[in-house]
Each structure stands twice: as structure tokens, then as C-alpha cells.
Amino acid sequence: MKRLFDLVLALCAAVVLALPIVLVALAVRLTSKGPALYWSERVGRGNRIFRMPKFRSMRVGTPAMATHLLTDPKVYLTPIGPFLRKTSLDELPQLWSILAGDMSFVGPRPALFNQDDLIALRTKFGVDTLVPGLTGWAQVNGRDELPIPEKVRLDVEYMQRQSLLFDIRVLWMTFVKVLRRDGVAH
């Protein structure tokens, strides 16, 4: 049921968001050197590596690490990078990952391939059995501000409470947070 929900919602979103996706891609290309998309190596279900697309908000050559670990992330942002991140428009290409089955709308956010501490803790508690999500319970309860053990605790709570209604609740909470721009890393 979850996969069917993801497919139907992703197809509808892709149709509705087709023009904004094209416009954002053009804006990225016109305001900085390099491709519109950045393909990030992420850890998926069963700790399998997959490539997840995002609109590029950072300059080409930025180190592949979590933004909050960069010494001065603002140095690496493209001219429209802050806007893309504040509005979460940089996440739109992940509809492709949902359609491909690498991601779901709701689940734990996919870890970067080099976030060994997060991957190990998720594996210890069985969170690695879940399909990662565009958004998740940890995302709506603190996002980038959460320490890793708290993020994993929320991922485990999601795993235990997982249902279509709970996913709809998380999606609604995400929508509200995006509108308010809560918890967004710059």
C-alpha cells in the first residue's frame, strides 16, 4: 500500500511541479557553473548505496559531507543556494528516487555514504530495513539540529508507528514546516 501511495503521489506531484522543476533547473544553470543536478551517494534500504538527485545549491567542488559539518557552509553556496534550501526546492528532483523505488515520501532521511556513526546506529536498531524518505519523523521534529542518537530514536519511533495515516501526518507537518522555513540549514 505504501509503495502504491508513493507512486500515485509522485506521479501527481511530477505533473503539477513540472514547470517549477524546469524553472529551478534553469535558474541553477544560469546562476552558477556546473550542472543543475547534484547526484549524492546515499545509503538506502539494507545499507545499499544509491544516487539521489538534488538541485545543486552548493558550488562544484564542495566536499561531500553534511552541510552542518562544513567549517563555513556559506562560502560554498551558489547565488540561489540559500533560497533553494529555505524553500526546500532543492529536494524536488528526489521525486525521481521515489519513482525509482530508492526512496519513499516518508521514512528516515537517507544518510550520506560517509556518515558512519549514523549508519551504524540505524543498523543496530533495525532502521536500515526501512526505505529512506523525502521527509521523516526526525525531519519534522528537529531536522539538522538533532544529535544523531536523537535522530535515530525518532527513526525507531517512526518504524514502530508506521502507517498510512502516520505518513500523511508527517507529510502535513513537513508542508507546514517548509512554509514556515523551520529547521532549515543554510
C-alpha positions as CSV (number, residue, x, y, z in Angstrom):
1,M,0.0,0.0,0.0
2,K,2.8,2.4,0.9
3,R,4.5,1.8,-2.5
4,L,1.3,2.5,-4.4
5,F,0.7,5.6,-2.3
6,D,4.3,6.8,-3.2
7,L,3.8,6.1,-6.9
8,V,0.5,7.8,-7.2
9,L,1.6,10.9,-5.2
10,A,4.9,11.1,-7.0
11,L,3.3,11.0,-10.4
12,C,0.8,13.6,-9.5
13,A,3.5,15.8,-7.9
14,A,5.7,15.4,-11.0
15,V,2.8,16.6,-13.3
16,V,1.9,19.6,-11.0
17,L,5.5,20.6,-10.4
18,A,6.9,20.0,-13.9
19,L,7.1,23.8,-14.7
20,P,8.6,24.8,-11.4
21,I,11.2,22.0,-11.8
22,V,12.2,23.2,-15.2
23,L,12.4,26.8,-13.9
24,V,14.5,25.9,-10.9
25,A,16.8,23.9,-13.2
26,L,17.3,26.9,-15.5
27,A,17.9,29.2,-12.5
28,V,20.6,26.9,-11.2
29,R,22.3,26.7,-14.6
30,L,22.1,30.5,-15.2
31,T,23.5,31.5,-11.7
32,S,26.4,29.2,-11.3
33,K,28.8,27.0,-13.3
34,G,28.1,23.3,-13.4
35,P,25.1,21.0,-13.8
36,A,21.6,21.8,-12.4
37,L,21.6,18.5,-10.5
38,Y,23.9,17.1,-7.9
39,W,23.9,13.3,-7.6
40,S,24.7,12.5,-4.0
41,E,25.7,8.9,-2.9
42,R,23.3,8.0,-0.1
43,V,22.5,4.9,2.0
44,G,19.2,3.2,1.3
45,R,17.3,0.2,2.5
46,G,19.6,-2.6,3.6
47,N,22.5,-0.1,3.6
48,R,22.7,-0.2,-0.2
49,I,24.2,2.8,-1.8
50,F,22.1,4.7,-4.3
51,R,22.5,8.0,-6.1
52,M,20.0,10.7,-5.0
53,P,19.5,13.8,-7.1
54,K,19.1,17.3,-5.7
55,F,19.1,20.7,-7.3
56,R,22.7,22.0,-6.8
57,S,22.7,24.6,-4.1
58,M,26.4,24.4,-3.4
59,R,29.3,25.2,-5.8
60,V,31.0,22.4,-7.8
61,G,33.9,21.0,-5.7
62,T,32.2,21.3,-2.3
63,P,33.3,18.5,0.0
64,A,30.8,15.6,0.2
65,M,29.8,15.9,3.8
66,A,26.8,17.0,5.8
67,T,26.4,20.8,5.5
68,H,26.5,21.3,9.2
69,L,30.0,19.7,9.3
70,L,31.5,22.3,6.9
71,T,33.6,25.0,8.6
72,D,31.8,27.8,6.8
73,P,28.9,26.4,4.6
74,K,28.0,29.9,3.3
75,V,31.3,30.0,1.3
76,Y,30.1,27.1,-0.8
77,L,26.6,28.2,-1.5
78,T,25.6,29.2,-5.1
79,P,23.9,32.6,-5.5
80,I,20.4,31.0,-5.3
81,G,21.5,28.2,-2.9
82,P,20.1,29.8,0.2
83,F,16.7,30.3,-1.5
84,L,16.6,26.7,-2.7
85,R,17.4,25.4,0.7
86,K,15.0,27.7,2.6
87,T,12.1,26.7,0.3
88,S,13.3,23.1,0.0
89,L,13.1,23.4,-3.8
90,D,16.5,21.7,-3.9
91,E,14.7,18.5,-2.9
92,L,12.2,18.3,-5.9
93,P,14.4,16.0,-8.0
94,Q,14.0,13.4,-5.4
95,L,10.7,12.6,-6.9
96,W,12.8,10.6,-9.4
97,S,14.2,8.5,-6.5
98,I,10.7,7.9,-5.2
99,L,9.5,6.8,-8.7
100,A,12.6,4.5,-9.0
101,G,11.8,2.9,-5.6
102,D,15.0,4.0,-3.9
103,M,13.0,6.4,-1.7
104,S,9.6,6.8,-0.2
105,F,7.8,10.1,0.6
106,V,8.1,9.3,4.4
107,G,10.9,7.4,6.1
108,P,14.3,8.2,7.7
109,R,16.3,10.7,5.6
110,P,19.0,8.8,3.6
111,A,22.4,9.2,5.2
112,L,25.4,10.3,3.2
113,F,27.6,7.4,2.3
114,N,30.3,8.6,4.8
115,Q,28.1,9.2,7.9
116,D,29.4,6.0,9.5
117,D,28.1,6.9,13.0
118,L,24.5,7.4,11.8
119,I,24.6,4.3,9.6
120,A,25.9,2.1,12.4
121,L,23.3,3.3,14.9
122,R,20.5,2.9,12.4
123,T,21.7,-0.6,11.6
124,K,21.9,-1.5,15.3
125,F,18.3,-0.6,15.8
126,G,16.9,-2.0,12.6
127,V,16.2,1.3,10.9
128,D,18.2,0.2,7.9
129,T,15.3,-2.1,7.0
130,L,13.2,0.9,6.0
131,V,13.1,2.7,2.7
132,P,14.5,6.2,3.2
133,G,12.2,9.2,2.8
134,L,12.0,12.6,1.3
135,T,10.8,13.6,4.8
136,G,10.5,11.8,8.0
137,W,9.6,11.9,11.7
138,A,13.0,13.1,12.7
139,Q,12.8,15.8,10.0
140,V,9.6,17.3,11.4
141,N,11.0,17.1,15.0
142,G,14.2,19.0,14.6
143,R,15.8,18.2,11.2
144,D,19.5,19.3,11.1
145,E,19.6,20.4,14.8
146,L,19.2,16.9,16.2
147,P,22.1,15.0,17.5
148,I,22.5,11.6,15.9
149,P,21.2,9.5,18.8
150,E,18.0,11.6,19.0
151,K,17.6,11.3,15.2
152,V,17.8,7.5,15.4
153,R,15.5,7.4,18.4
154,L,12.9,9.2,16.3
155,D,13.6,6.9,13.3
156,V,12.9,3.9,15.6
157,E,9.7,5.6,16.8
158,Y,8.6,6.1,13.1
159,M,9.4,2.4,12.4
160,Q,7.2,1.3,15.3
161,R,4.3,3.7,14.4
162,Q,4.5,3.4,10.6
163,S,1.1,3.5,8.9
164,L,-0.5,5.4,6.0
165,L,-2.2,7.8,8.4
166,F,1.0,8.5,10.2
167,D,2.8,9.1,6.9
168,I,0.0,11.6,6.0
169,R,0.5,13.3,9.3
170,V,4.3,13.6,8.7
171,L,3.7,14.9,5.2
172,W,1.3,17.6,6.6
173,M,3.8,18.5,9.3
174,T,6.5,18.8,6.6
175,F,4.4,21.0,4.5
176,V,3.8,23.4,7.4
177,K,7.5,23.4,8.4
178,V,8.5,24.2,4.8
179,L,6.1,27.1,4.7
180,R,7.4,28.4,8.0
181,R,11.0,27.5,7.0
182,D,11.6,25.8,10.3
183,G,14.8,23.9,10.9
184,V,16.4,24.5,7.5
185,A,20.2,24.5,7.3
186,H,21.7,27.4,5.3
